[in-house]
Amino acid sequence: MAQSPNPEIGNWYRGLNGLMFRVVAIDDDEATVEIQHFEGEVDELDFEAWDELALESVPPPEDWSGAFDDLERDDLGYTDMNHRPEGRAFSLDDIDD
């Protein structure tokens, strides 16, 4: 059986069932790994259970808002057209027709 990669906080993993999750906490004293599934559910695994899973490291999903299904589009922070990102010298509003 292939060994799962070591858990790292903030990294994403996928199991054989195709479900994705990220590690949100590691407790060395209790020998547990806390994970949050893409849909938002939080689980805890002991180190032994982690080692038995056939996991692969994967990049974060493009749509990270899956765990926040009650978010409105405005909550994502990129719909405010009047906001200028730091370091941006001008915006489209500065262009004359």
N, C-alpha and C positions, 0 to 999 in steps of 0.2 A: 504494500500500500504506500502511495506517495505521501510524504510528510507535508503538512500544511506549512506555509511560511509563518515566521514569527509574527505575532500581532503587533501592530504599531498604531498608536492613537492617531486618528485622522485618515488612515489608509482605508481603501475600499477593497472588498473581497467578494468573490462569487463562489458559491458551492456547486456541486454537481446538479442540484435541482434548478440552477439558473438564478436563484434569488441573490440579490445584492444587498450588502450591508457594509457599514463602516464601524470601526472600533472607536468607541467614545471614552473608554476608561480601562485601565489595567490596574488591578489590585494585587501586588506581589504578596502581601501579607495573607490575603484570603485565597490566593492562587486562582483568581477569576478574571475574565475578560468581559466587559460590558459592550454589547453591540447594539446598533440601531439599524433596523431594516430600512430600506428605501422608502417604504410606506409609512415609517414613523415608529413602529412598535420597537420597544426596547427589551432586550433579553440579556441574560447573563450566562456565560459558559465557564466551567472550570477548565484549568489548563489541560487536563487529561482529555476532556471532550473536544477542546480546540484541536489538539494533536490528532484526534481520530477523524476529523473532518477532512475531506479532500477539497481544499480551497486553492484558489488562485488569486493573486493580486491583480486588481483591475483599476483602470483610471476612474475617477469620479464620473458619475453620469452627467450628461450635458444639461439635463433638466434637474437640477438639485432640489427643486421645490416639491418633489414627490412626497416627501414626508410632511409637507405643509399644505395639504389639500384644501384648507380653508383660506388660503392666501388670496387676496385680490391682486390683479396685475400691478396696481400702483404700489403694492407692498414690496415688490421686487426691487424697486429703487432705480429703474432706468426708464421710466415713462415721463418724467418731468422734463419737458423740452426746454424749459427756461434755465435749467441748471448747467453751469459750465464746469466740466471736470477740472481738477487741479492742473495747473500748467498750460491750460488751453488759452491762447491769446484772444481768440474770437469765437463767435458762434454763427450759425446760419442767419440769426437775426441781424447780424452786423452787415450782411450783404444787401446792397440796394438793388431794387428791380430795374 
